[in-house]
């Protein structure tokens, strides 16, 4: 059903569940390592939506964005939404941004397009 609808959010949830099975044990480990306030934390795990307006010294972007951003058949609204989320992620870092494979590819494609435009 998720594949048929193309719902990226549901597809991400499925991917996470598959990757981290058995999920209940992993959740128990996370609960034991959770602190009450962000100031107590050495690592903050969040998503793009909740990160809006926040900043950290170091941000690592996970590889959980859709890999089909370069698919010419991708819905334009979905493409815009994913690029906007990537922008939110990339602009949360104050000092260091650790980029993912997708962002490397986006930057390479932008560089390629710039060189083509200059030629």
C-alpha positions as CSV (number, residue, x, y, z in Angstrom):
1,X,0.0,0.0,0.0
2,X,2.8,2.4,0.8
3,X,4.6,1.7,-2.5
4,X,1.4,2.1,-4.4
5,X,0.6,5.4,-2.8
6,X,4.2,6.6,-3.0
7,X,3.9,8.0,0.5
8,X,7.5,8.8,1.4
9,X,6.8,9.2,5.1
10,X,5.2,5.7,5.5
11,X,8.0,4.2,3.3
12,X,10.6,5.7,5.7
13,X,8.8,4.2,8.7
14,X,8.8,0.8,7.0
15,X,12.5,1.2,6.2
16,X,13.4,2.1,9.8
17,X,11.4,-0.8,11.2
18,X,13.1,-3.3,8.8
19,X,16.5,-1.8,9.6
20,X,16.1,-1.9,13.4
21,X,14.2,-5.1,14.0
22,X,13.8,-6.3,16.7
23,X,12.4,-2.8,17.4
24,X,11.2,-3.3,21.0
25,X,14.7,-4.1,22.2
26,X,16.2,-1.1,20.4
27,X,13.5,1.2,21.9
28,X,14.3,-0.1,25.4
29,X,18.0,0.7,24.9
30,X,17.1,4.2,23.7
31,X,14.8,4.8,26.7
32,X,17.5,3.8,29.1
33,X,19.8,6.4,27.5
34,X,17.3,9.2,27.3
35,X,17.8,12.3,29.4
36,X,15.2,14.8,30.6
37,X,16.6,17.9,28.9
38,X,18.6,18.5,25.8
39,X,21.3,20.3,27.8
40,X,22.0,16.9,29.5
41,X,22.4,15.1,26.1
42,X,25.6,14.5,24.3
43,X,23.6,13.7,21.1
44,X,20.3,15.0,20.0
45,X,18.3,12.8,17.6
46,X,15.5,14.6,15.8
47,X,13.8,15.0,12.4
48,X,13.8,17.9,10.0
49,X,10.3,19.1,11.0
50,X,11.3,19.4,14.7
51,X,14.7,20.9,13.9
52,X,13.2,24.0,12.2
53,X,14.5,27.1,13.9
54,X,17.0,25.1,16.0
55,X,20.8,24.9,15.7
56,X,23.6,22.7,16.9
57,X,27.4,23.0,16.6
58,X,27.6,19.7,14.7
59,X,24.9,18.2,12.6
60,X,25.0,14.9,10.8
61,X,22.4,14.3,8.1
62,X,21.2,10.7,8.1
63,X,20.8,8.7,4.9
64,X,17.0,8.5,5.3
65,X,16.0,10.9,2.5
66,X,14.4,9.4,-0.6
67,X,17.1,8.3,-3.1
68,X,14.8,9.1,-6.1
69,X,15.2,12.9,-6.0
70,X,16.9,12.7,-9.4
71,X,14.0,10.7,-10.9
72,X,12.5,12.8,-13.7
73,X,9.1,11.2,-13.0
74,X,9.1,12.3,-9.3
75,X,6.1,14.4,-8.3
76,X,7.1,18.0,-8.4
77,X,5.5,18.8,-5.0
78,X,7.2,15.8,-3.4
79,X,10.5,16.9,-4.9
80,X,10.1,20.4,-3.6
81,X,9.1,19.2,-0.1
82,X,12.1,16.8,0.1
83,X,14.5,19.5,-1.1
84,X,13.1,22.0,1.4
85,X,13.6,19.4,4.2
86,X,17.2,18.8,3.1
87,X,17.7,22.6,3.2
88,X,16.3,22.7,6.8
89,X,18.7,19.9,7.8
90,X,21.8,21.4,6.1
91,X,21.2,24.8,7.7
92,X,21.0,23.6,11.3
93,X,24.8,23.3,11.7
94,X,26.6,26.3,13.3
95,X,30.2,24.8,12.9
96,X,30.3,21.4,11.2
97,X,27.9,19.7,8.8
98,X,28.4,16.0,8.1
99,X,26.6,15.4,4.8
100,X,25.0,12.3,3.5
101,X,25.4,10.6,0.1
102,X,22.3,12.3,-1.3
103,X,23.6,15.8,-0.5
104,X,27.0,14.9,-2.0
105,X,25.1,13.9,-5.2
106,X,23.0,17.1,-5.1
107,X,26.1,19.3,-4.7
108,X,27.9,17.3,-7.5
109,X,24.9,17.8,-9.8
110,X,24.7,21.5,-9.0
111,X,28.4,21.9,-9.8
112,X,27.9,19.9,-13.0
113,X,25.0,22.2,-14.0
114,X,27.1,25.3,-13.2
115,X,30.0,24.2,-15.3
116,X,27.5,23.4,-18.2
117,X,26.0,26.9,-17.9
118,X,29.4,28.5,-18.0
119,X,30.5,26.6,-21.1
